[in-house]
Amino acid sequence: MRAPKDQGGQDSYTAGVYKKIVPMERLEFTQGLSDKDGNRLDPAQVGLPPDFPKELHTSIVFKAKGGMTELTITEYDWTVGQMYVYSFAGLHQSIDKLAESLAKA
């Protein structure tokens, strides 16, 4: 991920493991902070607040809908707090970038 320029523009990395892949239907995977080589990082050791989880579980469900595909993305393990708000904003930014990429295709 690359933060917006007005927020520093730094790169952040995640690594995880796919737990379930059902082609054209579902992805389930874990993700957590890592360095650029995929080595896991402890959020507390890089200065993140205590409510930042070490690992998240994520599912993405794909559903055909009138010639388009509906995505349902669920991230588990966030606690209610400021980091949840940032995650929510970041996920929306990711979806916006995906939409931009698909519009160019």
N, C-alpha and C positions, 0 to 999 in steps of 0.2 A: 504494500500500500504506500502511496505517496500522499502525505498531508497537503492540503491546499497551501499555496504560497503565503497567504495571510496568517497561516498557523505554523509557519516554519519550513514547510516544504520537504521535511525529512522523510526518508524511506523507513518503513517498518516491515517486518517479515513475520510470517507464521508458518508453522509446520504441523502436520497431523497425519492421521491414518484413516483411510477409507474403511468403514466397517460394513457397509452394504451398498452394492451397486445393482440396481434393477434397470437395465437399459430402457430408456424412454419413459420411465416411471419415477425412479427415486434414487437419491444419493444420501448416504448417511456417513458422517465423518467426524473426527475430532480435530481440533485446532488449538494451538497455543503459540505464544510468542516464541520467536527463534531469532538467531542471527542469520546473516545472508547465506550461510552454508547449511541451514536447517537444524542447527543445534539448539535445543530448547533453552529458553531463558526463564528464570523465575521473575515474575512481574515485580515483586518487592525489591529484588536486587537491582532493577533498572529504574527504580524510583516511582513506580506506579502505586496508587493507593491500595490499602488492604482489601477493598472490595473487588479488585480485579482478579478474576479467576485464573488459575494456572492452566486450565484446559476447559474448552467448551465443546459441547456436542451439538452438531448441526445436522438438520435434515432439509433436503430440498425435494419437493414433490412436483412432478411435471404432469399437467393435465391438458389434454387436447381440448380446445374450446373454439369451435367455429373457424377452423383454419389457422388458429393461433395457438400458442402454448401459454397456459397460466402457470406461474411459478408460485409455490408457497414455500417460503424460507423460514425456518424456525431455528433460533439459537437458544439452547438450553444452558442453564447454570449461571446466568447473570443474576446478581442480587440487585434489589432495587436501590439505586443510588446514582451518583453522578456518572460513573463509568457506564452504566446502562444507557444513560442519555447519550453519551458519546458513541456508544456502539450502535444505537438506533440511528443516529445521524450518519455514521460511517456506512451502515448497510444501505441507507437511502442513496448516499453518494455512489456506492458500488452499482446499484441498480440503474442510476442515471447514466453512469459510464457504459454499462452494458447496453442500454437503449441507444446511446450514441453510436456504439460500435455496430450494432445490428442495423441501424439506419444507413450506415455507410456500405453495408454488404449488398 
